Amino acid sequence: MLRAVTAGPAVVVCSTCRLSADRREDAGGRRGGALLAEALRQVQAREPDLAGVAVQEMACLFACQRHCTVHIRAPGRIGYVLGGFTPDEAAARAILGYAVRHAASAEGTVPYAEWPEGVKGHFITRTPPEGYVCP
């Protein structure tokens, strides 16, 4: 059930997420999560400063109340689950921009003033790193 991936900063994309609140997939039969993963990789290919965060895919993050869900994580840092994105370039750039700042932070806390506009309102939960809890 588990598949090993390279440790380090990552955006884990729910590859089976719905396209939107009312649509499961696009006209070509592709799920929103798969489209979002593709958009993330396309943005990274054009913007090398956003390529330091791996894009990893996982079937179902169990956040089904929100479509196009991602988990932003890095070793020793608080993780975040975000959702409700449109699987496009703007969302991909915002997610990666936040993930880069998250990876550069000491504990996974990014000051609100540094959040890309496109991630505001998309946070679902935060998760403590293994061996820690948040005060």
Number of C-alpha atoms within 10 A of each C-alpha: 2 5 5 5 9 8 10 14 20 26 25 20 28 28 23 23 31 25 23 19 13 8 11 16 18 13 7 6 8 16 23 27 29 23 21 26 23 17 19 27 20 15 18 20 12 10 11 9 12 21 16 15 21 22 19 17 19 17 13 15 18 10 18 16 12 17 26 30 31 33 25 28 27 23 15 16 22 22 23 21 20 24 23 24 24 18 24 17 16 15 21 24 22 18 25 27 20 21 28 22 17 26 24 15 14 11 17 23 15 17 10 9 7 10 17 16 15 16 20 11 10 16 15 16 12 16 16 16 17 10 6 11 9 9 3
